[in-house]
């Protein structure tokens, strides 16, 4: 990426560091999920997912404010006003402390009632479920007050920090698996306790780093309405969107639990883990692009903003296809190889989530452009309402006797509608956005998908599942997808960047 000079090199470096973080998370996550599922069993694994989901649902209060904190810190950093940057950080941290206290109250009242009276917990496991629940609350309190520090790291584009800390996190998760295997204690309680202790340590490391390296990350009392008002208005609309998204996510989990039981919650948890792997490969690069896009808008460089958005979308689509297509085709064998005995319906869940994740990814680029403007009301109204409506639609399907898979059909449909609505909103707020460029990119991506999977489908229909077929199919898809995406999906700037990197690698090999 020649244009943009040092800025593009920094984006590339940050993207690489985020992929290092993602790769470690993926490898460790897949291994630990397999061992944890085997040690806990399907019922306890499903119980952990659904009980922890109650606190995650209440945590929508934090997600709304986290987006505002990230946006305003990045915006002020782009403006270069150090005093206002410090005041913005402290204002955000004070608000997050208040949110943490509110979440505690809601979790110990409404959430606790829901756990005791509505969730379907296997007989004799309610005491362990309470342990999981209380540890989840404590972890959420720490996580909420951590948000301004993480936003500061992202705003300063210090993505390498995430990679280094994630190495430690990966080692500690492996230690959890080892202790869980040898521990002579209730496995579900032990697992919840160890996960809590690791999360506390990791968040403490991030916090110490920020305090030592960024002068604005020292808390001081400030009550500046010129900072608080726009931040609260922005987060207020984010609050609605986050509430609706969390209702969709956890409501799906709860409906599956109520209508079908914890066995299908376990399948949902496994599918979500796989979806996290797919997202990790692509969403990591969006984090690298987010700060420069917002800073470009803050400085009035709209052409640079458009260039970054287009590069981000082309690169994310390219990376998404590289991961998603082989996984989608060979997911049955991969699941058997990974879990030996995967939960019922896990394969079907994963396939629908992979498609949903693709639409969510390209929507995210528009979301960054919208958030850069600071006018997020319309986006959250449309997006949140679509998310919220999926729950009653799922409920109607289940009451009519349709199967559990229809919950994921609803999620896919919602993601497609949100993609279309955010595209139009972004064009309205940033007139220089050329929608035809993005629609053309989307159509070319569809062509890449079709041409890449046709040979793979032929192989699947004519050869038995096995490791050799997995390797051949993956190689065929990667070759076709890489070649076609290079010419059809990547823009000229991204192609130049790829060529330069390949030339650099070949020179090193030659030497």
N, C-alpha and C positions, 0 to 999 in steps of 0.2 A: 504494500500500500504506500505508494510513493507520495501521493498528495497528502498534505498534512504533516509531512516530515516526522519530527520527533513525536508528535501526538499519535500518529498511526503506529509508530514503533512501540510506543508505550501501550497502546491498545493490544497489539499483537503479543507483547510480553505478558500483559495481564491475562489475556485469553489463555496463553500457554500455562501460566501458573494456576489458573482456575481449572484447567483440564487435569493438571496434576492432582489437585484437590479432589476433583470429581472422580478420577480414576481410582485413587485410594479408597474413597468412600464407596465406590461401586464394588470393588473386589472384596473389601472387608464386609460390606453390607450384604452381599449375596452369600458369602460364606457364613456369616453369623446368623443370618435369617434361617438358613438351612439347619444349623445346629440348634438354634433356639426353638424352632418349630419341632425338631425331633425330641429335645429335652422336655419342653413344656407340654407337648401334645397339642392336638388341634383345638381342644376346648379351652385350655388355659391361654393359648396363643390368641385365639379369638377374643377371649375375655380381656386380655391386656389391651388389645386394639380398641375395643368398644368402650371400655371404662376410661382409658386415657383420652378417648375422643370427647368425653364430656367437658374436660378442662380445655381441650383444644377449641371446642365450640365457644366457650366463654371467652377464650383468648382473642375473639374477633375484635374486641375493644383495643387490643394492642396492635393488631395488624393494620387497623385504620390509621393509627397514629404513626406507626413505623414508616409507612409510605410518605406521610407528610414530612417526617423528620429527615428522611433520606433526600427528598426533593429540595427542601429549603436549605439544608446544609450544603448540598452540592451547588445550588443556585448562589448562595452567599459566597462560597469559595470561588466561584466563577467571577463574581463581582469584585472580590479582593478586599473587602472591608473586614479586617480582623476583629475589631470590637463587636460588630454586629454578628459575626460568625460565632464568637464566644457566647454572646447573649442568646443566640438562637439555640446553641447546644444546651445551655443551662435551662432555658425555657422548656425545651423538649424533655429533658431529664426530669424536671419537676412534674410535668404532665404525666410522664410515664410512671412515676412513683404513685401518683394519684390513681392511675389506671390499675396498677398492681393491687392497691388496697381495695378497689371496687371489685376486681376479679375475685379476690379472696372472699369478700362478703357474698357475692353471687354463688361462688363454688360451694361454700359451706351452708348455703340455704337451698336455693333452687336446684343446683347441681346435685347436692346430696340427696334431696328428695327424689329426683329423677332416677338416681342410681338405685335407691332402696325400693322404689315402687313401680318403676316402668321397665327397666332393663331385664332381659331374660338371662340370668346367671345360673350356671349349672349348680345342682344341689351340693351344698357343703363348701362352696367356693366364695361365698359372700364375704367372710372375714378377709381373705386374700385380696378380693376386689377392693375392699376399703383401704387396704395398705397401698395398693396401686394408685387409688384415687388420691389419697393424701400426699403421696410422694409426687404425683403429677401436679398437684396444686403448688407445692413448694418449688418444683422445677419451673413452673410457669411464672411464679413471682420473680425469680431470678432472671428468667428469659426476658420478661417484659422490661425490666429496668436496664437490661443489657442493650436494648435496641438502639439508643442514641450512639453508643460506642461503636457498634457494628456499622451504623450509617456513616460515622466519621471515617472509618477505615475505607469504606467504599468511595466516599466523596474524595478522599485523598488518593484514590486509585492504588492503594497498597495491597493488591491482590495476593502478592507473594506471602503475606502474613497468614492468609487463610490456608495456603498450601502447607506451610511449615507446621502450623498448629494442628492441621488435619492429620499429619503424620503421627503426631502424639495421640490424637483422638483414635486413629485406626489401631494403634498398638494397645490402647486402653480397652477398646471394644473386643479385641482378641483376648485380652486378659479376662474380660467379663465372661466370655464363652468358656474359657478354661475353668474359672472359679465356679461357674454355673454347673459344669460337668462334674466337678469333684465335691461341690458343696453338699453337706448333709443337713439340708434345711428345706422348707417349702420353696420349691423352685420358682414359682411365680413371684413370691415376696422377695426372694433373693435377687431375681433378675431386675425387678423394679427398683430395688435399693441401689444396686450397682450402677444402673443406668443413670439414676439421679446423681450419684456421687461424681460420675464422669462428667455429666453436664455442668455441674457446679465448678469443677476444676477448669474445664475448657473456657467457660464464660469468664472466670476469674483471670485467666491468662490474657484474653482479649482486652479486658478492662485495664489491666496493669500496663499493657502495651500502649493503649491510647493515652493514658495519663502521662506516661513517660515521653511520648513522641509528639503529641499534638497539644499545643498550649491551650486551645479552646475547650479541651475536654476536662477541665477542672470545674466542678460544680460551684456556682455562686448564686445567691438569691437575686432574681431579676423578675420584674413584672412590667414589661414593656408592651403596651397594647398594640403598637405598630408591628410587633413580632407575633404576639399571641393571637391576635384576631385573624390574620390571614392563615396562620397555621391551624387554628381551631376550625375555621370555616372549611379549609381544605380537608382536614382530617374528619370533619363532620360528614362530608359527602363520602369520604373513604369509609367511614364507619358504616354507612348504609350498604355500600358495596361489599365490605368485609363481612357484615352480618349475614347478608344474603348468600355469599360464597360459603361461609362456614355452615350455614343452615343446609345448603345443598350437600356439602361434604359429609358432615356428621349426621344430617337427617337421612341421607342414603344409608349410612352405616346402621342407624337406629331402626329404620324401616326393614332393612334386611334382617336385623336381629329379631325384631318383633314377628315378622311373617315367616322367616325361614330358619332362625337359630344361629348359634355361634359358629357352627361348622362353615356356613357361608360367609361369616365375618372373617374367618381365617383365610378363606379364598380371596376375599376382598383385600385383606392385608398383604397377602402375597402379590396380588396383582398391582397394588399400589407401590410395593417395593420395586417391581420390574419397571413400572412407569417412572419411578424416580430415577432409575438408571438411564432411561431414554431421555428424560428431561435434563439430567445432569450433563450429558454430552453437548446439549444445545443451549440450555438456559445459562450455562456458565459464560458463554461468549456474550450474551446479552448484558450480563453484569459488567463486562469490560467496556461495552459501548455506552451504557447508561450515563455515567458521569460526563463524558465528552459531549454527548447529545444535549444534555441539560445545560452544560456550560456554553455550548455554541448558541443555544437559544438566549441565554442570559446576556451574552455579548452581542446579540443581534445578528449573528452570522447564520442566516437562514439557509443559504445555499450549502454551507458546510454541514448544517444540521441534516438537510435532506440527503446529502452524500453519505453521511454516517448511517442514517436510517436504512438507506438502500443497501449499503454494504453489510450492515448487520443482518438484514433479512435474508440476503442471498447466502451469506455464510451460514446462518442458522438453519436454513432449509437444506443446504448441502450436507451439513453435519447430521441433521436429523434423519435424512434419508439413508445415510451410511449406516446408522445404527438401527433404525426402525425396520427397514425392509428385510434384512436377513433374519431379524428376530421375529417379525410377523410370520414369515414363511415357515420357520423351523421352531416355533415356540413350543410345540408339543414335545419334541425330542429334548429341547433345552430344559424344559420344566422337569422331565423325567430324569435327565442327567443331573440337574441341580438338587431337586428335592426327593428323588426316587419315587415317592408316593405323594404327588401334589394334591391339595384339596380339590374336591369336586367343583367344577365350573371355573377353576382358576385360569385355565387356558383361554376360555371364551372371554372372561373379564379382561385379560391382558390385551387381547387383540383389539377390543373396542377402546380400551384406554390408550393404546398406541395411536390409533387414528385420532382420538380426541386430543391427545397431547400435541399432534401436529398442528391442528387448528389453534390450540391455545398458544403455541409458540409464535406463529406469525401474527396473532393478535397482540402479543406482548410488545412487539416493535411499535405498533400503533399506540399502545398504552403509554410507552415511554415518551413518544412525541406529544401526546395529550397532556401527560403529567408535567412536561417541561414548561407548558404554557401557564400552569397553575389553575386552569379552569377545568376542574374535573367533575363538576356537578352532573352534566348531561351524561357523561360516560358511566358514572356510577348508578344513575337512575336506570338507564337502559340495561346495563350489564347486571346490576343487582336484581332487578325485577325478573329478568330471564332466569337467573340462577334460582331465585326463590320459587318461581312457578314450576320448576322441575319436581319439587317435592310433592305437591298435590297431584301432579300428573302421575308420578310413580305410585302414589297411594291408590289412585283410581285403578291403575293397571293391576296392582296386587289384589285389590278387593274384587276385581273382575275375574281373578283366577289366572292371570298371566304370570309367567315365570320370572325368576330373579333377574334374568338377563335384560329385561326391559328397563331396569334402572339405569343400565349403561347405555342403552339406546337413547334414553332421555338426556343423559350427560352429553353424548355426542351431538345430538340435535341442538342443545343449548350452546355448545361451543361454536358451532357453525353460525348460529344467529348472532352471537357476540362478536365474532370475527367481522361480519358484515356491518354491524352497527358501529363498532370502533373505527373501522375504515372510513365511514362517512363522517363521523365526528371529528376525526383527525384532519380530514380535508376541510371541514368547516372552520376549525380553529387555526389551522396553518394553511392558508390558501396556496402556498407555493408547492404543497404536496401534490404530486401528479399520480392520481389513482390508477391511470391506465398502465403506468410503469409497473406498479405492484400487481395488478391483475394479470398483466402479461407474464410477469415472473411466476405467478401462481400457476398459470396455464402451462408454462414450460416445465414447471416442476411436476405437474400431472403427467406430462409426456414422458419425463424421465422415469417416473414410477412405473408406468405401463411397460415401457421398453426394457426396464431392468428386471421386472418380476416375471415376464412371460417365459424366458428360459428356465427360471427357477420353478415355476408351476409345472412345466413339462417334466423336469427332473423329479419333482415330488410325486407326480402321477405314475412315473415309470420305474422308480427305484424305491426300495424299502428304506425306512428311516434308520439312521445310524450315524456314527461319527464321520465316516467318509462322505456321506451325502451332505452332512452339515458343513464340512470343510469346502466341498465343491460348490455348493449353493452360495455359501458366503463369499467365496472367491469370485464367482461369476457376477453376483450382485454388486460387490464392491468395485470390480473392474468397470462394469457397465455404468454404474451410478456415478463413479468418479469421473469417467471420461465424458459422459453426457452432461453431468452437472457443471464440469469445467467450462464447457462451451455454451450451455444453455442457461444455467442458473447464476453462476458467478458473474459479477460485473467486471468491467475492464480493470478497475483498480484492484479488485481481489485476485484476478488472474495474474496480474503483474506481481503481486505480493507472493503468490504461490510459486511462480517461476523463479523469483529471486531466492526464495527459501530452498527450492530444489537445487538450484545452481550452487548455492552455498554448501549444501550437503554433499553434492557430487565432488566439489573441490576438496572438501575435507577427506572424503574417501580416497580420492586420487593421491593426495599428499601422504 
